[in-house]
Amino acid sequence: MHGGQQPQKHYGITSSISMAFPREVDHQYTHKLSEAMKPFGVFEDEDELNHRLAVLGKLNTFVKEWIAEISETKNLPPSAITNVGGKIFTFGSYRLGVHTKGADIDALCVSPRHVERTDFFDSFFAKLKLHEEIKDLRVSVIKVYLLCLVAGQIDLLFARLALQSIPDNLDLRGDSHLRNLDIRCIRSLNGCRVTDEILYLVPNKENFRLTLRAIKLWAKRRGIYSNMLGFLGGVSWAMLVARTCQLYPNAVAATLVHKFFLVFSKWEWPNPVLLKQPEDSNLNLPVWDPRVNPSDRYHLMPIITPAYPQQNSTYNVSSSTRTIMSEEFKYGLSVTDDILQGKTDWSKLFQPPNFFLKYKHYIVLTASASTEENQLEWIGLVESKIRVLVGNLERNEYITLAHVNPTSFPGNKESCSENEFVSMWFIGIIFKKVENAESVNIDLTYDIQSFTDTVYRQANNINMLKDGMKIEATHVKKKQLHQYLPVELVQRKKRAPFLFCHSLSPSQPYFKGPPLGPCSQCVLKRGSLLVPLASPSPHPSFPTALPTEHSGAEPELQRREFQAVLSRRQSAGQFQRH
């Protein structure tokens, strides 16, 4: 470079879109964003954070003690036992630094080569049972779940490396650690390796973390946060935010949130999102590569993990969920445009949609069991298979979209027996318009029956199915939802009628505004005042400029839209004059 200048570093597989540094107003918007998130409990307080750190430190010591004990039973020399080590690594949202209050901690126990997986699930599990600070303990085929009194739930995976000892300064990012490992250990290591690689590849970790907190909160509030149901999970959202940070390396969180929606509302899927060029470590592990693997060519929204072996973290995405997320990206862009123009505030971004007013048709999926313990097992299996039902519905020639709400709801007490535990999920359906047909009878029996058969067959295969476990799927119309859900979820809020003040003409559109007090010449019915958008002859008691509830569009556009509404309603006799 001329003049001794160093070449400017760029992040990711392309150069940055903008290297612009933040302005003072960008910092102000970022502060407002942070304040808007606080009511949702996304930030952990100092005491809770310190408790978690203390518990993880104790667990790390506990693991070292256990590995030393196991080493002694396997006749290792005393000198080797002293240095055998062992370590707890964290990954996921906790490692990224974006965990919320009371959230689980994802952790990994790494041991040297002489410790077997069976040792972890037998002797380590037995040792944990005796620990006084552990309130509850469960085990599955891949992990141990331990509930600590002060740290919440810790989900603990296991991996052993082909090393004689595990030093405290071990870095898992090196691909050489994967040599001679079985696939279960490689999968266990992958969570830590991906998380560490994401943090390494972003230009500014603090800006990344605040942006990711905002995007995760937005995705949860908008009902598109669930890898299991075909939306995106935590690691996928983290990679999209990381890519945005790479493209705008000097931007602060408020700008990055806006650019996130700008980039991904225009992204041409299925072009993959990559944080770095894939590397081949010559370990012959399967990686995502549509040139080699035909099945990878059918992935609709590929987001590729940056650590070897590279995988697509969004293989569950369907055509419906991609359509829904694409619409939400566009909505997010529209809202953040308004926020950065001062037309609204950050709270609008986190407003949830009303799923139960959006569609005319729904599938109600009901899972029930005779005991609470059986129900917990049963709903876990059923929820993991809902995307099978969505896929069946998408393949129906008369259906254009199947939208599952990630939130499950308890069964209606009136329709459930006393000893029955019920959970419900709702899937919004859009049917194709059939030309030259007044009515078409659409049979969903096969789509639903093949799904229920899949669930029962899976339950049988893993010996889970017990008496009282049932699953049903029913088609209902929007007007029937009140039979399943609280009234406030399914009823549209009634809007107050438009009113007119005597001093202004009937053609002037008004918005209901803040309660400024009665007019000096008249009193408006229903006790509210109406704020004019722009009036050549303002009402005597109105200030010249007032904020309105509907400030998201330009006044001229608002005037045209509401003029049309007023004209229609006037002719229908919906307005009151006084």
C-alpha positions in Angstrom: 0.0 0.0 0.0 1.2 3.6 -0.7 2.6 5.6 2.1 3.2 2.6 4.3 -0.5 2.0 4.9 -1.6 -1.5 5.9 -4.3 -3.2 3.8 -7.7 -2.9 5.4 -8.8 -6.1 6.9 -12.1 -7.5 5.7 -14.3 -10.1 7.4 -16.1 -13.0 5.7 -16.0 -14.2 2.2 -16.5 -10.7 0.6 -15.5 -7.2 1.3 -17.6 -5.0 3.5 -20.6 -3.0 2.2 -19.8 0.0 4.3 -16.9 0.9 6.7 -18.7 3.9 8.0 -18.2 4.8 11.6 -21.2 5.5 13.9 -22.6 9.0 14.3 -23.8 10.4 17.7 -27.4 9.8 16.7 -26.5 6.1 16.0 -25.3 5.8 19.6 -28.5 7.4 20.8 -30.6 4.9 18.9 -28.5 2.1 20.3 -29.1 3.3 23.8 -32.9 3.4 23.2 -32.8 -0.1 21.7 -31.1 -1.4 24.8 -33.6 0.3 27.1 -36.5 -1.1 25.0 -35.2 -4.7 25.5 -34.9 -4.4 29.3 -38.6 -5.1 30.1 -38.3 -8.5 28.4 -35.6 -9.8 30.7 -32.9 -10.3 28.1 -30.2 -9.0 30.3 -28.9 -11.0 33.3 -28.0 -9.0 36.4 -24.6 -9.1 38.0 -25.5 -11.4 40.9 -27.0 -14.1 38.6 -24.0 -13.9 36.3 -21.6 -14.4 39.2 -23.7 -17.3 40.6 -23.4 -19.0 37.2 -19.7 -18.5 37.0 -19.2 -19.9 40.5 -21.3 -23.0 39.7 -19.4 -23.6 36.4 -16.1 -23.3 38.3 -17.3 -25.9 40.8 -18.5 -28.2 38.1 -15.1 -27.9 36.3 -13.3 -28.9 39.6 -15.9 -31.7 40.0 -15.0 -33.1 36.6 -11.3 -33.0 37.3 -11.8 -34.9 40.5 -14.0 -37.5 38.7 -11.5 -38.0 35.9 -8.7 -38.5 38.5 -10.8 -41.1 40.3 -11.5 -42.9 37.0 -7.8 -42.8 36.0 -6.9 -44.4 39.3 -9.3 -47.3 38.7 -7.7 -47.8 35.3 -4.2 -48.2 36.9 -2.6 -45.0 35.5 0.6 -44.1 37.3 0.3 -41.4 40.0 2.4 -38.9 38.0 -0.1 -39.2 35.1 -3.1 -38.9 37.4 -1.9 -35.6 38.8 -1.8 -34.0 35.3 -4.7 -35.8 33.7 -6.9 -32.7 33.7 -10.4 -32.5 32.2 -12.4 -29.4 31.4 -15.9 -27.9 31.1 -16.5 -25.8 28.0 -19.7 -23.8 27.4 -21.3 -23.1 24.1 -24.6 -21.7 22.7 -26.1 -18.5 23.9 -24.2 -18.6 27.2 -20.8 -18.8 25.4 -21.9 -16.1 22.9 -22.8 -13.8 25.8 -26.4 -13.4 24.9 -28.2 -15.7 27.4 -31.3 -14.3 29.2 -32.4 -14.5 32.8 -32.9 -18.1 33.9 -31.8 -19.6 30.6 -30.2 -23.0 30.4 -26.5 -23.4 30.0 -25.1 -25.6 27.3 -21.9 -27.2 28.4 -19.4 -29.9 27.3 -17.3 -32.2 29.5 -14.0 -33.0 27.7 -11.9 -35.9 28.9 -8.7 -37.6 27.9 -8.7 -40.8 25.8 -8.8 -43.4 28.6 -12.2 -42.2 29.9 -15.0 -44.0 28.1 -18.5 -42.6 27.3 -20.0 -45.3 29.5 -17.9 -44.0 32.4 -19.6 -40.6 31.9 -23.1 -41.9 32.0 -22.4 -44.4 34.8 -19.9 -43.3 37.4 -20.1 -39.5 36.7 -23.9 -39.6 36.8 -23.7 -41.6 40.1 -21.2 -39.0 41.6 -23.5 -36.1 40.6 -26.4 -37.7 42.4 -24.5 -37.3 45.7 -23.9 -33.6 45.2 -25.9 -31.4 47.6 -26.3 -28.4 45.2 -27.9 -30.4 42.5 -31.7 -30.3 42.8 -32.7 -32.6 39.9 -30.8 -34.9 37.6 -31.9 -36.6 34.4 -30.1 -38.4 31.6 -30.7 -39.1 27.9 -28.7 -41.0 25.4 -26.6 -38.0 24.5 -26.5 -35.7 27.5 -27.0 -35.3 31.3 -29.4 -32.6 32.5 -28.6 -31.2 35.9 -30.6 -28.6 37.7 -28.4 -26.6 40.1 -30.0 -24.5 42.8 -28.3 -21.3 41.9 -27.5 -21.7 38.2 -30.6 -23.1 36.6 -30.4 -26.1 34.3 -27.1 -27.2 32.8 -27.3 -29.5 29.7 -24.0 -31.4 29.7 -22.6 -33.2 26.7 -19.5 -35.5 26.7 -16.5 -35.8 24.4 -13.2 -37.6 24.8 -10.2 -36.5 22.8 -7.3 -38.6 21.6 -5.0 -37.0 24.2 -3.3 -38.3 27.3 -4.3 -35.2 29.3 -6.6 -32.2 29.0 -4.8 -28.9 29.8 -6.7 -25.9 31.1 -5.6 -23.8 28.1 -7.0 -26.2 25.5 -8.4 -24.5 22.4 -11.0 -26.7 20.6 -10.9 -24.7 17.3 -8.0 -26.8 15.8 -9.3 -29.4 13.4 -6.6 -31.8 14.5 -8.6 -32.5 17.7 -11.1 -34.4 15.5 -8.7 -37.1 14.4 -9.5 -40.6 15.5 -12.8 -39.6 17.2 -16.1 -41.4 16.9 -19.0 -39.4 15.3 -20.7 -38.9 18.7 -17.7 -37.0 20.1 -17.4 -35.0 16.9 -21.0 -33.9 17.1 -20.6 -33.0 20.8 -17.5 -30.9 20.0 -19.2 -29.2 17.1 -21.3 -26.9 19.3 -18.3 -25.4 21.0 -16.3 -25.2 17.8 -19.0 -23.4 15.9 -19.7 -20.9 18.8 -16.0 -20.1 19.2 -15.6 -19.7 15.4 -18.5 -17.3 15.2 -17.0 -15.1 17.9 -13.6 -15.2 16.2 -15.1 -14.1 12.8 -17.0 -11.0 14.0 -15.3 -7.6 14.0 -16.7 -6.3 17.3 -18.0 -8.7 19.9 -20.0 -6.2 22.0 -21.9 -4.8 18.9 -22.5 -8.3 17.8 -23.9 -9.4 21.2 -26.3 -6.5 21.5 -27.5 -6.9 18.0 -28.0 -10.6 18.4 -30.0 -10.0 21.6 -32.3 -7.7 19.7 -32.8 -10.1 16.8 -33.4 -13.1 19.0 -36.0 -11.2 21.0 -37.7 -10.0 17.8 -37.7 -13.6 16.3 -39.3 -15.0 19.5 -41.9 -12.2 19.7 -42.8 -12.7 16.1 -43.1 -16.5 16.4 -40.2 -17.5 14.1 -37.7 -18.9 16.6 -37.7 -22.7 16.5 -35.3 -24.9 14.7 -37.5 -28.0 15.5 -40.6 -26.5 13.8 -38.8 -25.4 10.6 -37.9 -21.8 11.6 -34.4 -20.8 12.8 -32.7 -21.7 16.0 -30.2 -19.8 18.1 -27.1 -20.7 16.2 -28.7 -19.8 12.8 -29.8 -16.4 14.0 -26.3 -15.9 15.4 -24.7 -16.6 12.0 -27.1 -14.2 10.2 -26.2 -11.4 12.7 -22.5 -12.3 12.4 -22.7 -12.0 8.6 -24.3 -8.6 9.0 -21.5 -7.5 11.3 -19.0 -8.6 8.7 -20.7 -6.5 6.1 -20.8 -3.4 8.4 -17.8 -3.9 10.6 -17.8 -0.5 12.3 -21.6 -0.1 12.8 -23.2 -0.1 16.3 -26.2 -2.2 17.2 -29.1 0.1 16.1 -27.6 0.4 12.6 -26.8 -3.4 12.5 -30.4 -4.3 13.4 -31.6 -2.2 10.5 -28.9 -3.5 8.1 -29.8 -7.1 9.2 -33.3 -6.6 7.8 -32.1 -4.8 4.8 -29.6 -7.6 3.9 -31.9 -10.6 4.5 -35.1 -9.1 3.1 -33.3 -8.9 -0.2 -31.2 -12.1 0.1 -31.7 -14.5 -2.9 -32.3 -17.8 -1.3 -31.2 -20.6 -1.6 -27.8 -18.9 -2.0 -26.0 -20.0 1.2 -24.9 -17.7 4.0 -21.2 -18.3 4.8 -19.0 -16.6 7.4 -15.8 -18.0 5.8 -14.7 -20.1 2.9 -15.2 -23.8 3.7 -11.9 -25.6 4.3 -11.1 -29.3 3.8 -9.1 -30.8 6.6 -8.7 -34.2 4.8 -10.5 -36.0 7.7 -13.1 -37.5 5.3 -16.0 -36.2 7.3 -19.3 -35.5 5.6 -19.8 -31.7 4.9 -22.4 -29.6 3.3 -21.7 -29.4 -0.4 -24.5 -29.4 -3.0 -21.9 -30.1 -5.8 -21.3 -33.5 -4.2 -24.4 -34.3 -2.2 -27.7 -34.3 -4.2 -29.8 -34.0 -1.0 -28.0 -30.6 -0.1 -29.4 -29.1 -3.4 -32.9 -29.2 -1.9 -32.1 -27.1 1.1 -34.2 -23.9 0.9 -32.4 -21.5 3.2 -28.9 -22.8 3.8 -26.9 -21.1 6.6 -23.5 -22.9 6.9 -21.7 -23.4 10.1 -18.1 -22.0 10.0 -16.3 -24.9 11.8 -15.2 -28.1 10.1 -17.2 -30.3 9.3 -19.4 -27.6 7.8 -23.1 -28.3 8.1 -26.4 -26.6 7.1 -28.0 -25.4 10.4 -31.4 -24.9 8.7 -32.1 -28.2 7.0 -35.6 -28.2 8.6 -36.8 -25.0 6.8 -39.7 -25.7 4.5 -41.3 -23.6 1.8 -43.9 -22.3 4.2 -41.5 -21.3 7.0 -39.1 -19.6 4.5 -42.0 -17.6 3.1 -43.1 -16.6 6.6 -39.6 -15.5 7.6 -39.1 -13.6 4.4 -42.3 -11.6 5.1 -41.0 -11.0 8.6 -37.7 -9.7 7.3 -39.6 -7.2 5.1 -41.8 -6.2 8.0 -38.7 -5.7 10.2 -37.1 -3.5 7.6 -40.3 -1.3 7.3 -40.4 -0.9 11.1 -36.7 -0.1 11.5 -36.9 2.4 8.6 -39.6 4.2 10.6 -37.6 4.0 13.9 -34.5 5.5 12.4 -36.6 8.3 10.8 -38.0 9.1 14.3 -41.6 8.0 13.3 -41.9 5.3 15.9 -39.9 3.7 18.7 -38.2 0.3 19.2 -41.1 -1.2 21.1 -43.0 -1.5 17.8 -40.3 -3.9 16.5 -41.1 -6.3 19.4 -44.9 -6.3 19.1 -46.2 -9.8 18.5 -48.5 -10.5 15.6 -52.0 -11.8 16.2 -51.7 -15.3 14.7 -55.3 -16.2 15.3 -56.7 -13.4 13.2 -54.3 -13.9 10.3 -55.9 -17.0 8.6 -59.4 -18.2 7.7 -58.5 -21.9 8.3 -56.5 -23.7 11.0 -55.5 -27.2 12.0 -55.7 -27.8 15.7 -53.2 -30.5 16.8 -54.0 -32.0 20.2 -51.6 -34.3 22.2 -53.0 -35.8 25.4 -51.8 -38.3 28.1 -53.2 -39.6 31.4 -50.4 -38.4 33.6 -48.2 -35.2 33.8 -45.0 -37.3 33.5 -46.3 -39.1 30.4 -47.5 -35.8 28.9 -44.0 -34.2 29.1 -42.5 -37.2 27.2 -45.4 -37.3 24.7 -45.5 -33.6 23.8 -41.7 -33.7 23.2 -42.1 -36.4 20.6 -45.2 -34.9 19.0 -43.6 -31.4 18.7 -40.5 -32.9 17.1 -42.7 -34.4 14.4 -45.0 -31.4 13.6 -42.8 -30.4 10.7 -43.8 -33.8 9.1 -47.4 -32.6 9.2 -46.4 -29.3 7.8 -44.6 -31.1 4.9 -47.7 -33.3 4.2 -49.9 -30.2 4.0 -47.4 -28.3 1.8 -47.5 -31.2 -0.7 -51.3 -31.0 -0.9 -52.1 -29.5 -4.3 -54.8 -27.2 -2.8 -52.6 -25.7 0.0 -50.2 -22.8 -0.6 -49.0 -22.2 3.0 -49.0 -24.0 6.3 -47.9 -21.8 9.2 -47.3 -23.4 12.6 -47.4 -21.3 15.7 -44.4 -22.4 17.9 -46.4 -21.7 21.1 -48.3 -24.7 22.5 -51.5 -24.1 24.6 -53.1 -26.1 27.4 -56.3 -27.9 26.5 -59.7 -26.4 27.3 -60.7 -27.5 30.8 -64.3 -27.9 29.8 -63.6 -30.4 27.0 -60.9 -32.4 28.9 -61.6 -35.1 31.4 -60.3 -34.7 35.0 -57.4 -37.1 34.6 -56.3 -35.9 31.1 -53.3 -33.6 30.4 -53.7 -31.9 27.0 -51.5 -29.6 24.8 -52.5 -27.9 21.6 -50.7 -26.5 18.6 -52.3 -24.4 15.8 -51.4 -24.4 12.1 -52.7 -21.6 9.9 -53.7 -22.7 6.4 -54.0 -20.8 3.1 -55.9 -22.7 0.4 -55.3 -22.1 -3.3 -58.0 -20.3 -5.1 -59.6 -22.7 -7.6 -60.8 -21.0 -10.7 -64.2 -21.7 -12.2 -65.4 -23.5 -9.1 -67.9 -22.2 -6.6 -66.8 -24.6 -3.9 -64.3 -27.4 -3.6 -64.2 -30.1 -0.9 -60.6 -30.6 0.2 -59.9 -33.9 1.9 -57.0 -33.6 4.5 -57.6 -37.1 5.9 -54.5 -38.7 4.3 -52.2 -35.8 5.2 -53.3 -36.0 8.9 -53.4 -39.8 9.1 -50.0 -40.3 7.7 -48.6 -37.8 10.3 -50.3 -39.5 13.2 -49.1 -42.9 12.0 -45.6 -41.6 11.9 -45.8 -40.3 15.5 -47.3 -43.6 16.9 -44.8 -45.7 15.0 -41.9 -43.6 16.4 -43.3 -43.9 19.9 -43.6 -47.7 19.5 -40.0 -48.0 18.2 -38.6 -46.2 21.3 -41.0 -48.0 23.7 -42.6 -44.7 24.7 -46.2 -45.3 23.9 -48.3 -45.8 27.0 -52.0 -46.1 27.7 -53.8 -42.8 27.4 -51.4 -41.2 24.9 -53.4 -39.8 22.0 -52.9 -37.4 19.1 -55.6 -35.8 17.1 -55.7 -33.2 14.3 -58.8 -31.3 13.4 -59.6 -28.6 10.7 -61.5 -25.6 12.1 -62.4 -22.2 10.8 -61.3 -18.9 12.4 -64.8 -18.3 13.9 -64.5 -21.7 15.7 -61.2 -20.9 17.5 -63.1 -19.6 20.6 -63.9 -23.2 21.4 -60.2 -23.9 22.0 -58.7 -20.6 23.1 -59.3 -17.7 25.5 -61.6 -15.0 23.9 -59.0 -12.3 24.1 -56.7 -14.2 21.7 -59.2 -14.7 19.0 -61.3 -11.5 19.0 -60.3 -8.4 17.1 -60.2 -5.3 19.2 -63.0 -2.9 18.2 -62.0 0.4 16.8 -63.7 3.6 18.0 -65.7 5.3 15.3 -64.2 8.5 13.7 -65.7 11.6 15.1 -66.0 15.2 13.7 -65.5 18.5 15.4 -68.0 21.3 14.4 -65.2 23.6 13.3 -63.9 21.4 10.5 -65.4 20.0 7.4 -66.6 16.4 7.1 -64.0 15.8 4.4 -61.1 16.4 6.8 -59.6 13.1 8.1 -58.8 12.9 11.8 -56.9 10.5 14.0 -57.8 9.9 17.6 -55.1 11.5 19.6 -54.1 12.0 23.3 -56.7 13.3 25.7 -55.9 17.0 25.5 -59.1 18.2 27.2 -62.5 19.3 25.7 -62.9 21.8 23.0 -63.8 25.3 24.1 -66.9 25.3 21.9 -68.1 21.7 22.0 -67.6 18.4 23.7 -66.9 15.4 21.5 -68.9 12.3 22.2 -67.3 9.2 23.9 -64.8 11.5 25.7 -62.0 11.5 23.1 -60.5 14.2 21.0 -59.5 13.8 17.4 -56.2 15.2 16.1 -56.1 16.6 12.6 -53.2 15.6 10.4 -53.0 19.0 8.8 -55.7 21.6 8.9 -55.6 25.1 7.3 -57.9 26.2 10.1 -56.9 24.3 13.2 -59.3 23.7 16.0 -59.1 26.6 18.6 -57.8 24.3 21.4 -55.3 22.3 19.3 -51.6 23.0 19.3 -50.1 23.4 15.9 -48.2 20.1 15.9 -49.3 16.9 17.6 -47.9 13.4 17.7 -50.4 10.8 16.3 -50.7 7.1 16.8 -50.4 6.5 13.1 -47.1 8.2 12.4 -45.6 5.4 10.3 -46.4 6.9 6.9 -46.1 10.3 5.3 -49.0 12.7 6.1 -50.0 13.1 2.5 -50.2 9.3 2.0 -52.2 9.0 5.3 -54.6 11.7 4.1 -55.3 9.9 0.9 -55.8 6.5 2.6 -58.1 7.8 5.3 -60.0 10.1 2.9 -61.1 6.9 1.1 -62.0 5.3 4.4 -64.0 8.3 5.5 -65.9 8.5 2.3 -66.9 4.8 2.5 -68.0 5.1 6.1 -69.8 8.3 5.7 -71.9 6.8 3.0 -72.6 3.9 5.3 -73.7 6.2 8.1 -70.9 5.2 10.5 -69.9 8.8 11.6 -71.4 11.0 14.2 -71.6 14.8 13.8 -72.4 17.2 16.6 
